[in-house]
């Protein structure tokens, strides 16, 4: 029971930071709580439902505004609101095309715990270095979205199904590399997360089944993921702009290799 509370709380806090909530949860579940690699992966995906509910509440006014604009929506990127809707639709479709096969692969393969930790570590290092490089770029003020950027951002978000690849980290980095401003990058990244978090928390468990974990523990993890996600989103969005989280990713990534090295030796 206490494990689910801890894991849900970590998901709620880490989801908004560019340090891969999923990667760190998998590391914790395998290394400390001795949960199998596949079940740890499935449970980490399920806990995203809590942060989906949190981001839904946090961005409720903007979501309502988007829904109100739907009757006036015109396909394409000519005006700001229609462009945002087109961007969310296209990027989400691309994310599904890229992310779903990766999810099936990770949820069906039988990895040794040490090998899985090594893969998570490698993904964390790549995620951290990408963030480090992207923040060197000079960025423009707020700019219009485009179909091409929708494809690119959807592709990168799809890769975030890999444990250790931070969804917020990789999408914000991709936005910055495309010369979007930091403020616009963060804002769009979290709007992109809404359909993906919903799919991860609802659709994937329906397709592949719930993790083999007690129903009470599933509920507790979900509840604390929502509570901590809602409490911390505003604070942590501001914090993410000031702290070098890329370095955290790299350090934790290298530490994740230790069990694999010991196993090989």
N, C-alpha and C positions, 0 to 999 in steps of 0.2 A: 504493500500500500504506500509506504513512504517513498519507494522508488518511483512510483507513478507520479506522485506529487512533485518530486524533484525533477523528473524528466519533463513533465508538463510545464513547470515553471521555467526551466531552461529554454524550452521551445518558445514560450511566450516572450522571453527577453531577447534571445539570440536571433529570432526571426528577422528583426529589424536592423540587425548589424551585419556588416559584410564579412562575417566569420563562419558562415555555414552552420546554421542550427542543426541541420540534419547530420552533417559530418561529425560534429561534436557529440550529438546524442548517440550516434552509432558507436563512437569511441567509448563513451561512458557505459553504454549498455553491454557491450562485449567485454571491455576491460574490467569494469567494476561489478556490474550486476550479473555477469556470466550468462547473458541472453544470447542465443544463437544468432549468427550473422544475418540470416534471411529474415528471422522474426524481428530482429532489431531494425532492419531496413524497413520492413512493413510498418512497424509501430511508429517509426520516425515520420513516415509519410502520413499515417493516420492522425498524428498530433497536429498536423498542419490545419486540420479542420477548426481547431480552437483559435488559431491566429487568423483564419479566414473570417470567423465571426467577429473578431476584434477589429480587423481592418474594415469590415463592412460597417460596423458602428462608427468608427473614426471618420470614414469618408462618406458617411450617409448623405450629407447635403450635396456633395458633388455627384454621387451616384443617382440621387433623385433628379438632379439637374440634367444628367445625361439621359435618363429615362424620359423626361419631359421633352427632350429635343428629338426623340426618335421619330415622331410623326413628321418632323421637318427635315429628317436626315436625307442627305443626298450622297450617293456613293462617290468616294474620292477624297481628296485632301485639299479642296479649294478654300473651305472656311474652317475655322478653328475647331468648332464643336463636332462637325461631321468628320473632320480629319482625325480627331481623337477617337471617335467611335470606330472609324475604319481601321485605325492603328491597333486598337484593342482586339478587334475581330481577327485581323490578319495575323498579328503576332501570336494570338492564342492558338489559331489553327496550326501555325508553324511549330509552336511549342509542343502541341499534341503529336504532330508527325515525328518530331525528333525525340521527344521525351518518353512517349509510351513504349516504343521498342526497348529503350534503355531500362525503363522500369521493369518490363517483363524479363529482361536478361538478368538484372540484379536480384529479382525476386524468385527466380527459378534455379539459378546456379548455386551449387553447394561449395562455397568458399570456406577454406580454413579461416578461423578467426584472425590469425596472424597475417594471412594474405589479404583479407578484407581490410584490416587496419592499415596495411601498407598502401593499398589502393586509395583509401580515404586520405592518408597522409600526403600522397602524391597530388591528389586533387586539391587539398588545402594549400600546398605550396604553389601550384599553378595559379590558383585563385588569388593568393596573396601577391604574387609577382605581377599579375595582370593589373590589380588595383594600383600597385606601386607605379607601374609604367603609365597608366592612364591619367593619374593625377599630375603628371609632368606636362600634360598638354594644355595649351592655352585654349580657352573656350569662349564662345560668343555668348551674346545675350539670348533670351528665349527665341526659339526658331520654330518654323512650321514642320510638322511631321510629314513623312513621305512613305510611299509604298515600299521603296527599297529599304528604308530604315526599319519598317515593320517586319520585313523578312529577316533582316540581320538580327534585330533584337529578339524576335521569336526563336531564332536558331540558338542564340546564346542562352535564353531562358530555358530552352529544352534541355541543354546540357546540365542544368542545375539539378536534375533528378539524380545525378551521380553524387553520392555522399562525399562531402568535402568541397564541392563546388558551391559557393555561396550564391543563392539566387539574386539577392540584392546586390552583392558585391560584383557579380559578373555582368548584370544588366546595367548597373550604374557605370561601371568601367566602360562598357560598350557605348553607352550614351556619351560619356566624356570623350572617348576616342572619336566619336562622330561630331564633336564640337558643340554638344549641348551644354548649357550652363549647369553648374552643380545643383542649383535649386530645382531646375526643370528636370534634371536627371533623376533625382531622388523622388520627386513627385510622380513622374511617369512610371518609374520602377515599381512603386507601390500600387498604383492603379493597375498595372499589368499583373500584379500578384493576385488580384481578386478572383478572376476565373480559374487561374491555375491552382490556387490554394483550395478552392471549392472542388475542383476536379480531383486533386490529390486526396482530400479528406473524405469525399463522398463517392465519386465514381470509381476510383481504383479499388477501394475495399469491396464494392459491389461486384466488380469483375473478378478480383483475385481472392476475396474473402478477408475477414478481419484477422489481425494478428492473433496467434494462439496465446492469448493473455486473458486473464480473468476479467469478466465484464465490468466489475466494480473498478478495477484498476484502469481499464480503458476509459471509463467515465471520469474518474478522478484526473487522469492525465489530460483529457479533453477540457475539463473544467478549469484546471490551473493554467493550461495553455491560453485559454480565453482571458482569464482574469489578469494574468501577468502581461499578456499581449496588449490588452486595453490600457492598463496602468502605465506601461513603459513606452508606448510607441512614440509619443511626442518628445519625451526626454531623450530617448535613445536616437531618434532621428537627428536631433541637434548634436548629440555627443559624437555620432558617426562622422560629423564634418571636422572634428577637432583632434581625434585620436588616431594614431597610426595602426589601424586594425589589420593592415596588410602584414605587418611584422608579426602580429599574434598568429595569423594563419600560417606563416612560414615556420615559426617556432613549433607550434603544435603539430604541424605536418611532419617535421623532422622527428619529433618525439614519437609519433605514431609508427615510425619505421623500426623503433627499438625492438618490439616483440617479434617482428619479421626477421630482423637480423639475428636475434637470439635463436629463433627457430631454425634458420638456415645453418648457423654455426653448430 
